[in-house]
Amino acid sequence: MIMVALIGSEGTGKTTVFREIQKTRPNWVYFSEPTRRTIPRIGYADPWVLIEEVGIAFYESLMLSQWCVLDREANPTISSADVIVLDRCPADNLAYYFMERTQDEQRFEHIFVSLCKHYVNLIDNFFFFPSGVFPCHTDGLRRPSSQQSFECELLKALSLLGVVPIAIQQTCVSHRVKEIVDAIDAMKKGN
């Protein structure tokens, strides 16, 4: 089994490529980042309102807990999957925590880092989507003003977690899909 994550700042094309990979490889297993589903279920239009109310540490704890399904020991059903593709990963949660934490919330850093390391170690490879390739469109979840600062924090989080991602080189969506699918197929042959 191979598990890979598509990572990068908001508006970099991760979810678009994720959906296109699903079309080309429908037998693979896909796990999408939970924010867009979870936030409305608990009565909020966007995460920033909730973060303002309860703080980034609580919010990212909520989001981070959803990655527990990746743990093969806790969830043996995923062991039968050939390939699992993730839209985002726990390092994203750590980066948002770094970007938005208050001085008081810094006391949770060791817990976040420890849990993120556990979940990140379950993932075989990371495909990094750099910012600036596509214009970042705004909606309730995206804040283009934070795109660059998030990317810096994500790279810091990846370094802290010992992750060296594969930087996506292509700019066209179909070429990005091919780049990632070819890399996954190569990983499968290597296993």
CORCOR-V51944 format. One record per backbone hydrogen bond with DSSP energy under -1.0 kcal/mol. NH is the residue of the N-H (numbers start at 1). CO is the residue of the C=O. Records with the same first field share a line. If there is no record, write none. Layout:
BEGIN
NH: CO + CO
END
This chain:
BEGIN
2: 82
4: 84
5: 125
6: 86
7: 127
12: 9
17: 13
18: 14
19: 15
20: 16
21: 17
22: 18
23: 19
24: 20
25: 21
28: 25
29: 83
31: 85
38: 34
39: 35
42: 38
43: 40
44: 39
51: 47
52: 48
53: 49
54: 50
55: 51
59: 55
60: 56
61: 57
62: 58
63: 59
64: 60
65: 61
66: 63
67: 64
68: 65
70: 67
71: 68
75: 71
78: 75
79: 76
81: 78
84: 2
85: 29
86: 4
87: 31
88: 6
92: 89
94: 90
95: 91
96: 92
97: 93
98: 94
99: 95
100: 96
101: 97
107: 104
108: 105
109: 106
112: 108
113: 109
114: 110
115: 111
116: 112
117: 113
118: 114
119: 115
120: 116
121: 117
122: 119
123: 120
124: 3
125: 3
127: 5
128: 166
129: 7
146: 143
147: 144
150: 146
151: 147
152: 148
153: 149
154: 150
155: 151
156: 152
157: 153
158: 154
159: 155
160: 156
161: 157
162: 159
163: 158
166: 126
168: 128
176: 172
177: 173
178: 174
179: 175
180: 176
181: 177
182: 178
183: 179
184: 180
185: 181
186: 182
187: 183
188: 184
189: 185
190: 186
191: 187
END
